Each structure stands twice: as C-alpha cells, then as structure tokens.
Amino acid sequence: MKTKTKTPTTTLPVPVKSEQRICFGIDWYATEADALLAAADVERRGRTYNGGYFDGMLCGRSTTWDQKDAKGRTVLFAVTN
C-alpha cells in the first residue's frame, strides 16, 4: 500500500487594503514580510499586467505603490496581482 506524501502548505497573509485597476490589482500588507510572502505566490502563479504600457510584465512586490506616512516612512507594502 502506497502512502501519500503531504505537500507543505503556507497560509497566505490577508491584505489590509485592496484596489482593482483596469490592468491589474494592488494589495497592501501591514509588513514587508507579509508582502514578500504574497508576492512569491503571485510570481509562482505567473500573474502579469493585462494591457496598457506594462502588458505582460510580471506582477509581484512593487515598492512604487507602497504607502508612506507624512514623515516618509512606509506604512503599507504593495503587491500587484
């Protein structure tokens, strides 16, 4: 009798804020560690921008969309999907 090998699973973090655009979506996470975990999953799935100037470019961790406070400190970390 064969035994099944279990594949380890990772629970993905839940974004604190989300937004959908025409060509892609953005999820913001409270920590960069959470953003990196989510970005790894987005990249693993091969998600890309759908149309526009960046059509076909891979989605993932995007510091361009990070949100900062009045002192310039990053408070939310962005992942495009």
Phi, psi and omega in degrees: 000132181273143175256142179277137176269127179278135175273130179296140179245151178242131175278124181282145178291155179264129179292150178272344180204143179222154178210138177253133176249180180294317187256349183193170175242161177230131172243136177249139182240153183288333180231154178292327178300316177297318180297320180293322176297314180295319180297320178300320179291318178300315180293320179300322180281352177073029181293138180227161173295142185246084179105174179075191184300324183262020181310126178090348179289140180296139173276170178152208181296128183223100181294340178302325184265001177304147178256137184241157176272184183298336180267004178086009179274138179289127180246337175225138187251126190265144171226125176272150181211000000 
